[in-house]
Amino acid sequence: MHKSCLESAPAGPHPILRRPLAWALVFLAVACGAPPPTPVSVPEDFASDATLMDLLQRLEAEAAASPGSAAAHMKLGLALAANEADALAAPSFENARQLDPTDPEIPYQLAALAGRQGRFEEQASLLREVLAMDDSFHFARYDLGCVLLDLGEFDEADAAFETMVLREASVGLAKLGRGLVALERGEGEAALAFLEDAGERLPGEPYVQFQNGSANTKLGRKGDAAAARGAVEVFRGRPELVSPGSREAKGFLVSRASRLSGANKLINDSNPHRAIPVLKKLHAEDPNDFESATSRAAAYIAAQRPEEALAVVETCVAADPDHELPHIQRAAALLGPAAKLASDARRDHLERARQRAANATTLAPDSARAYVELARTLAALRRDEEAGGAYRSAIERGDKSELLYREMMAPAERYGGALSAVSILREGIDRGADRLELRFQLCGALLRAGRGDESRREQREMVRLAPGHSLTQRADQILTRGGY
């Protein structure tokens, strides 16, 4: 997903030489006749792509032929992970770890799986395990710093990045990490210094340039911020430091299905600009593929390129007029540009979007996504009570996301006042949506409803859940000022 780094780990004694006890335990297990682990079995219908299935079946056969080989189980796990088969990759990595408890790459790959599935505390724990095994495995230290940064553990994150600098391991990425920590702490000058240093070491890296703009914005230097962000031709997410195992895994991305899956992941990760070239290539290979076409439309919508999105959507509607997804995408593509239009034209534009979304709910009455898009168009038209009903229909059809409750809050407050927003947000928290973001919004709604004491209680709950998180700190600052 991100930029590769060709730097290798610092030289030093091989991890195996540092852990004789671990190898002694393995030798003892073999001597006592402990059976080797059974290789993971890949279902015959796992993938429609013949090339991918041939690869996975070959690697499974190799692991079956050498069940005592950690490398064989590891290779199968890497191929499965590369093709989004996390549930099969994890036990294959565990097999490898059972056979070779000294290889830091194995728990590192398990940590990557945990992070991809949103289990960030587990990911951090596994990365610490890697570093306990091999303190020079700086791929894990960089990832640990990034995870801790996202978890709001700024001191420990900064310490991880600082250690990389001191050991001269991928210093450019480490300086970027320190700059991000400083940004989260509100230390604009320090952030800018780190980011400028990172920019010199990682010339042309879009993410560094973009964050340089963020630092200048914090310092009130709007011209410098605009110049920094204007230099970003294609925005990419935070760059990766790619371990040898992860680089090997990338070689297993052989199928069309894998490439489409990867493109959809980029869209979901807010990197539609990187997904578009992949999807264009898939279109060139098969211009009639409906699935990749709707993904290309989604990428254009996310990239705020509505005209291109609409052009793709029209071909999808022509290919399958009864499929609800192109109608949903039509509504979404029309909704974005409406904000830039004058009043009458804007209303006409939004009404067209509403009609497309309503068509989608007719075609797919059980689709939560169709009702979400209908609710968005109704909210934009200020038909707030109807918007609330459409959001409610989406919830009844299974959408209980944090984003839905956040969107639902505004029309609810316009229609029923701040207490209506409070009710919506409490429901979202009770249903298990992202608690921190919704509690932040709840603090504001309670304050607007004149319930300052309750707002402060919710902020204290945020402190309990994530004491160092930027949202927790923002809530405290806003409550101290007395208003959102």
BAGU-934616 format. One line per 10 residues: their letters; for each residue x, y, z of C-alpha. Coordinates in Angstrom, 2 decimals, padded with zeros to 5 digits, always signed. Layout:
# BAGU-934616
A	X/Y/Z  ... .
END
This chain:
# BAGU-934616
MHKSCLESAP	+000.00/+000.00/+000.00  +002.87/+002.35/+000.67  +006.36/+003.19/-000.52  +009.02/+000.50/-000.16  +012.24/+001.21/+001.67  +015.35/-000.63/+000.50  +017.32/-000.14/+003.69  +018.31/-003.38/+005.37  +018.48/-004.17/+009.04  +021.69/-003.18/+010.82 .
AGPHPILRRP	+024.37/-005.85/+010.79  +024.86/-007.94/+013.90  +024.81/-011.48/+015.24  +022.06/-013.59/+013.74  +019.06/-013.91/+016.08  +019.53/-017.68/+016.15  +022.93/-017.24/+017.83  +021.31/-015.10/+020.54  +018.63/-017.64/+021.48  +020.18/-021.06/+022.14 .
LAWALVFLAV	+017.46/-021.88/+024.68  +014.72/-021.56/+022.07  +016.55/-023.88/+019.72  +017.22/-026.29/+022.56  +013.48/-026.51/+023.17  +012.84/-027.20/+019.48  +015.54/-029.89/+019.45  +014.04/-031.47/+022.57  +010.58/-031.52/+020.98  +011.96/-033.26/+017.89 .
ACGAPPPTPV	+013.96/-035.71/+019.98  +010.85/-036.61/+021.96  +008.98/-037.39/+018.76  +006.54/-034.47/+018.77  +004.72/-034.55/+015.42  +005.25/-031.60/+013.06  +002.27/-029.29/+012.53  -000.29/-030.06/+009.85  -000.13/-027.57/+006.96  -003.08/-025.25/+006.44 .
SVPEDFASDA	-005.51/-026.62/+003.86  -006.57/-024.17/+001.17  -010.24/-024.69/+000.16  -010.68/-025.69/-003.48  -013.09/-022.80/-004.03  -010.88/-020.23/-002.28  -010.28/-018.20/-005.47  -011.69/-018.13/-008.97  -008.28/-017.20/-010.37  -006.58/-020.37/-011.63 .
TLMDLLQRLE	-003.08/-018.94/-011.36  -003.58/-018.04/-007.71  -005.07/-021.44/-006.89  -002.17/-023.21/-008.62  +000.28/-021.17/-006.55  -001.45/-021.81/-003.23  -001.92/-025.53/-003.92  +001.76/-025.85/-004.86  +002.84/-024.12/-001.64  +000.44/-026.26/+000.39 .
AEAAASPGSA	+001.92/-029.39/-001.22  +005.44/-028.20/-000.40  +004.46/-027.67/+003.24  +002.83/-031.12/+003.32  +005.97/-032.70/+001.85  +008.16/-030.94/+004.45  +005.89/-030.47/+007.48  +008.90/-029.86/+009.71  +010.11/-026.92/+007.60  +009.31/-023.53/+009.10 .
AAHMKLGLAL	+010.19/-021.91/+005.78  +007.55/-023.94/+003.91  +004.78/-022.99/+006.35  +005.98/-019.37/+006.32  +005.90/-019.16/+002.52  +002.35/-020.52/+002.44  +001.33/-017.98/+005.10  +002.87/-015.11/+003.14  +001.03/-016.11/-000.03  -002.27/-016.38/+001.85 .
AANEADALAA	-001.76/-013.04/+003.60  -000.88/-011.33/+000.33  -004.21/-012.46/-001.07  -006.30/-011.29/+001.92  -006.81/-014.79/+003.35  -005.99/-013.70/+006.89  -007.93/-016.51/+008.57  -005.76/-019.10/+006.79  -002.51/-017.12/+006.94  -002.52/-016.82/+010.74 .
PSFENARQLD	-002.43/-020.59/+011.50  +000.21/-021.06/+008.83  +002.40/-018.45/+010.53  +001.72/-020.14/+013.88  +002.94/-023.43/+012.39  +006.14/-021.70/+011.31  +006.57/-020.13/+014.73  +006.16/-023.52/+016.42  +009.00/-024.88/+014.28  +011.25/-021.82/+014.49 .
PTDPEIPYQL	+010.60/-019.66/+017.55  +013.76/-017.65/+016.81  +012.69/-015.95/+013.56  +011.38/-012.42/+014.28  +009.76/-012.23/+010.85  +007.08/-014.72/+011.91  +005.51/-012.79/+014.82  +006.08/-009.65/+012.73  +003.76/-011.06/+010.06  +001.22/-012.03/+012.73 .
AALAGRQGRF	+001.38/-008.44/+013.97  +000.67/-007.20/+010.45  -002.41/-009.42/+010.28  -003.64/-008.11/+013.64  -003.20/-004.52/+012.48  -005.00/-005.15/+009.21  -007.97/-006.46/+011.19  -008.01/-003.47/+013.55  -006.63/-005.33/+016.59  -004.08/-002.63/+017.35 .
EEQASLLREV	-003.34/-003.49/+020.97  -002.56/-007.06/+019.91  -000.44/-005.73/+017.06  +001.59/-003.60/+019.48  +002.06/-006.57/+021.81  +003.34/-008.77/+018.99  +005.71/-006.06/+017.79  +007.14/-005.77/+021.29  +007.62/-009.55/+021.22  +009.55/-009.21/+017.96 .
LAMDDSFHFA	+011.85/-006.60/+019.47  +012.39/-008.75/+022.56  +013.57/-011.48/+020.19  +015.71/-009.23/+017.99  +016.26/-005.66/+019.08  +017.81/-004.82/+015.69  +014.66/-005.70/+013.71  +013.85/-002.07/+012.99  +010.89/-002.91/+010.74  +009.04/-003.83/+013.94 .
RYDLGCVLLD	+010.25/-000.73/+015.78  +008.94/+001.56/+013.01  +005.57/-000.21/+012.92  +005.37/-000.12/+016.72  +005.97/+003.63/+016.68  +003.20/+004.07/+014.10  +000.72/+001.90/+016.02  +001.45/+003.67/+019.32  +001.03/+007.01/+017.58  -002.42/+005.96/+016.37 .
LGEFDEADAA	-003.28/+004.71/+019.86  -002.32/+008.07/+021.38  +000.72/+006.68/+023.25  +002.92/+009.56/+022.12  +005.83/+009.19/+024.55  +006.44/+005.54/+023.73  +005.93/+006.19/+020.00  +008.48/+009.01/+020.08  +010.93/+006.80/+021.97  +010.63/+004.11/+019.27 .
FETMVLREAS	+011.34/+006.58/+016.47  +014.18/+008.21/+018.43  +015.83/+004.82/+018.93  +015.76/+004.30/+015.16  +017.49/+007.65/+014.66  +020.16/+006.83/+017.24  +020.81/+003.49/+015.56  +020.77/+005.05/+012.09  +018.00/+002.71/+010.96  +015.74/+004.17/+008.24 .
VGLAKLGRGL	+016.36/+007.64/+009.63  +014.10/+009.41/+007.13  +011.05/+007.42/+008.21  +012.05/+007.78/+011.87  +012.23/+011.57/+011.51  +008.82/+011.50/+009.82  +007.51/+009.55/+012.82  +008.91/+012.08/+015.27  +007.35/+014.87/+013.23  +003.94/+013.18/+013.38 .
VALERGEGEA	+004.23/+012.80/+017.16  +005.12/+016.48/+017.48  +002.12/+017.40/+015.31  -000.22/+015.40/+017.55  +001.25/+017.17/+020.58  +000.65/+020.56/+018.96  +004.39/+021.31/+018.74  +004.41/+023.00/+015.35  +008.02/+024.22/+015.28  +009.43/+020.86/+016.34 .
ALAFLEDAGE	+007.16/+019.04/+013.89  +008.28/+021.25/+011.02  +011.96/+020.69/+011.84  +011.54/+016.91/+011.87  +009.43/+016.92/+008.69  +011.88/+019.12/+006.79  +014.68/+016.74/+007.79  +012.53/+013.79/+006.68  +011.82/+015.55/+003.38  +015.54/+015.87/+002.67 .
RLPGEPYVQF	+016.06/+012.18/+003.37  +012.90/+011.07/+001.48  +012.84/+013.48/-001.47  +009.50/+013.66/-003.27  +007.61/+011.55/-000.69  +004.02/+012.91/-000.92  +003.05/+012.04/+002.64  +005.98/+014.04/+004.04  +005.08/+017.01/+001.86  +001.45/+016.85/+002.95 .
QNGSANTKLG	+002.36/+016.71/+006.65  +004.79/+019.57/+006.13  +001.73/+021.55/+005.06  -000.05/+020.49/+008.26  +002.84/+021.76/+010.38  +002.87/+025.10/+008.56  -000.89/+025.38/+009.06  -000.46/+024.90/+012.82  +002.11/+027.72/+012.77  -000.24/+030.01/+010.84 .
RKGDAAAARG	+001.93/+030.02/+007.73  -000.82/+029.61/+005.18  +001.34/+030.41/+002.16  +003.95/+027.80/+003.08  +001.21/+025.28/+003.88  -000.42/+025.80/+000.46  +002.95/+025.51/-001.28  +003.77/+022.26/+000.54  +000.43/+020.66/-000.22  +000.39/+022.03/-003.75 .
AVEVFRGRPE	+003.55/+020.02/-004.44  +001.66/+016.78/-003.71  +000.67/+015.42/-007.10  -000.73/+012.14/-005.83  -001.46/+011.72/-002.14  -000.39/+008.47/-000.56  -000.80/+007.23/+002.98  +001.93/+006.90/+005.58  +004.93/+005.14/+003.96  +005.82/+001.62/+004.97 .
LVSPGSREAK	+009.11/+000.06/+005.91  +008.94/-003.26/+004.09  +010.56/-006.25/+005.78  +012.12/-009.07/+003.74  +009.08/-011.26/+004.42  +006.63/-008.55/+003.37  +008.64/-007.97/+000.20  +008.45/-011.69/-000.55  +004.69/-011.60/+000.08  +004.23/-008.90/-002.56 .
GFLVSRASRL	+005.56/-011.38/-005.10  +002.52/-013.56/-004.51  +000.06/-010.90/-005.74  -000.52/-012.67/-009.02  -004.25/-012.63/-009.66  -006.75/-010.19/-011.02  -008.86/-010.82/-007.93  -005.92/-009.84/-005.74  -005.34/-006.62/-007.64  -009.02/-005.71/-007.46 .
SGANKLINDS	-009.06/-006.50/-003.75  -005.98/-004.37/-003.23  -007.54/-001.47/-005.13  -010.70/-001.67/-003.03  -008.56/-001.66/+000.11  -006.81/+001.50/-001.10  -010.20/+003.17/-001.57  -011.30/+002.12/+001.91  -007.99/+003.39/+003.31  -008.63/+006.85/+001.76 .
NPHRAIPVLK	-006.08/+006.36/-001.02  -008.33/+006.39/-004.11  -005.68/+008.14/-006.23  -003.46/+005.07/-005.93  -006.34/+002.73/-006.72  -007.33/+004.49/-009.97  -004.29/+003.37/-012.08  -004.77/-000.24/-010.93  -008.47/-000.11/-011.83  -007.75/+001.48/-015.21 .
KLHAEDPNDF	-005.40/-001.40/-016.00  -008.03/-003.92/-014.95  -010.53/-002.14/-017.22  -008.10/-002.29/-020.13  -007.73/-006.05/-019.58  -011.50/-006.63/-019.39  -013.67/-003.63/-020.40  -016.87/-005.56/-019.59  -016.04/-006.42/-015.98  -018.87/-004.94/-013.91 .
ESATSRAAAY	-017.17/-005.37/-010.52  -013.98/-003.52/-011.42  -016.05/-000.80/-013.14  -018.08/-000.09/-009.99  -014.83/-000.03/-008.02  -013.42/+002.50/-010.49  -016.54/+004.64/-010.04  -016.10/+004.42/-006.26  -012.47/+005.53/-006.59  -013.43/+008.54/-008.71 .
IAAQRPEEAL	-016.12/+009.51/-006.19  -013.68/+009.23/-003.29  -011.11/+011.24/-005.25  -013.74/+013.97/-005.85  -013.73/+013.45/-009.62  -017.53/+013.28/-010.13  -017.61/+013.74/-013.90  -015.38/+010.72/-014.46  -017.39/+008.79/-011.87  -020.66/+009.54/-013.65 .
AVVETCVAAD	-019.20/+008.47/-017.01  -018.26/+005.07/-015.54  -021.56/+004.75/-013.66  -023.60/+005.29/-016.83  -021.85/+002.34/-018.48  -022.62/+000.22/-015.39  -026.30/+001.20/-015.45  -026.46/+000.31/-019.14  -024.80/-003.06/-018.46  -027.07/-003.97/-015.52 .
PDHELPHIQR	-029.96/-001.52/-015.02  -031.45/-003.59/-012.19  -028.32/-003.60/-010.03  -028.64/-001.10/-007.17  -024.94/-000.19/-006.81  -024.61/+002.05/-009.90  -027.75/+003.94/-008.81  -026.22/+004.46/-005.35  -023.01/+005.66/-006.98  -024.97/+007.97/-009.27 .
AAALLGPAAK	-026.48/+009.63/-006.22  -023.08/+009.92/-004.50  -021.44/+011.39/-007.62  -024.21/+013.98/-007.99  -024.16/+014.88/-004.31  -020.56/+016.10/-004.19  -020.63/+018.89/-006.82  -024.00/+020.22/-005.60  -022.39/+022.26/-002.81  -020.63/+024.43/-005.40 .
LASDARRDHL	-023.81/+025.38/-007.27  -026.13/+028.36/-006.80  -029.31/+027.82/-004.78  -031.83/+026.79/-007.47  -029.34/+024.71/-009.47  -028.13/+023.10/-006.26  -031.64/+022.02/-005.29  -032.27/+020.57/-008.77  -028.95/+018.70/-008.59  -029.73/+017.31/-005.14 .
ERARQRAANA	-033.22/+016.27/-006.23  -031.70/+014.25/-009.07  -029.36/+012.61/-006.55  -032.31/+011.86/-004.26  -034.21/+010.22/-007.12  -031.22/+008.00/-007.97  -030.88/+006.94/-004.33  -034.61/+006.26/-004.09  -034.34/+004.08/-007.20  -031.62/+002.11/-005.46 .
TTLAPDSARA	-033.82/+001.47/-002.40  -036.55/+000.20/-004.72  -034.15/-002.13/-006.54  -032.55/-003.34/-003.29  -034.96/-002.78/-000.39  -032.63/-004.66/+001.99  -029.54/-002.59/+001.15  -028.35/-000.44/+004.06  -026.01/+001.41/+001.72  -028.88/+002.52/-000.51 .
YVELARTLAA	-030.71/+004.01/+002.47  -027.56/+005.77/+003.69  -027.17/+007.50/+000.33  -030.86/+008.43/+000.32  -030.48/+009.87/+003.82  -027.48/+011.94/+002.72  -029.39/+013.49/-000.16  -032.40/+014.22/+002.05  -030.17/+015.81/+004.68  -028.52/+017.98/+002.01 .
LRRDEEAGGA	-032.04/+019.06/+000.93  -032.79/+019.90/+004.60  -035.58/+017.36/+004.66  -034.29/+016.41/+008.06  -037.15/+014.32/+009.42  -037.16/+012.17/+006.27  -033.37/+011.92/+006.44  -033.65/+010.59/+009.98  -036.10/+007.95/+008.80  -033.76/+006.86/+005.98 .
YRSAIERGDK	-030.82/+006.61/+008.39  -033.03/+004.57/+010.71  -033.81/+002.23/+007.80  -030.07/+001.78/+007.21  -029.57/+000.88/+010.88  -032.40/-001.66/+010.68  -030.59/-003.22/+007.71  -027.34/-003.67/+009.60  -025.31/-000.44/+009.29  -024.22/+000.51/+012.82 .
SELLYREMMA	-021.02/+002.33/+011.88  -019.59/+005.33/+013.67  -019.86/+007.33/+010.43  -023.60/+006.69/+010.15  -024.31/+007.95/+013.67  -022.11/+011.00/+013.11  -023.97/+011.84/+009.90  -027.33/+011.16/+011.52  -026.59/+013.60/+014.35  -026.78/+016.83/+012.27 .
PAERYGGALS	-030.30/+016.42/+010.78  -031.51/+015.07/+014.13  -030.28/+018.21/+015.89  -031.72/+020.51/+013.25  -035.10/+018.79/+013.49  -035.34/+017.96/+017.18  -032.67/+020.00/+018.96  -029.45/+019.09/+020.74  -031.12/+016.46/+022.93  -032.12/+014.53/+019.80 .
AVSILREGID	-028.46/+014.48/+018.79  -027.54/+013.30/+022.28  -030.01/+010.41/+021.97  -028.61/+009.39/+018.58  -025.01/+009.44/+019.80  -025.80/+007.45/+022.95  -027.52/+004.84/+020.79  -024.43/+004.59/+018.59  -022.18/+004.10/+021.61  -024.51/+001.47/+023.07 .
RGADRLELRF	-024.57/-000.39/+019.75  -020.79/-000.68/+019.77  -019.79/+001.91/+017.17  -016.42/+003.67/+017.58  -016.83/+004.91/+021.13  -014.14/+007.57/+021.23  -015.26/+009.55/+018.16  -018.91/+009.39/+019.19  -018.12/+010.37/+022.77  -016.26/+013.39/+021.43 .
QLCGALLRAG	-019.37/+014.38/+019.47  -021.52/+013.59/+022.52  -019.51/+015.99/+024.68  -020.37/+018.76/+022.23  -024.05/+017.85/+021.92  -024.45/+017.77/+025.70  -022.75/+021.14/+025.99  -025.08/+022.61/+023.35  -028.02/+021.13/+025.28  -026.88/+022.96/+028.42 .
RGDESRREQR	-025.70/+019.81/+030.21  -022.13/+020.77/+031.01  -021.73/+018.36/+033.92  -022.71/+015.38/+031.76  -020.39/+016.62/+029.03  -017.49/+016.68/+031.46  -018.36/+013.14/+032.62  -018.18/+011.92/+029.03  -014.81/+013.62/+028.62  -013.55/+011.81/+031.72 .
EMVRLAPGHS	-014.69/+008.53/+030.14  -012.64/+009.47/+027.06  -009.63/+009.94/+029.35  -010.22/+006.45/+030.75  -010.50/+004.91/+027.29  -007.65/+006.75/+025.54  -005.82/+009.24/+027.78  -003.32/+010.41/+025.20  -005.54/+010.50/+022.12  -005.84/+013.80/+020.26 .
LTQRADQILT	-009.67/+013.68/+020.46  -009.48/+013.35/+024.25  -007.19/+016.34/+024.45  -009.38/+018.38/+022.08  -012.47/+017.63/+024.16  -010.69/+018.84/+027.30  -009.51/+022.03/+025.59  -012.98/+022.79/+024.23  -014.71/+022.14/+027.53  -012.18/+024.38/+029.25 .
RGGY	-013.12/+027.15/+026.81  -016.79/+026.41/+027.45  -018.10/+025.53/+024.02  -017.77/+023.46/+020.85 .
END
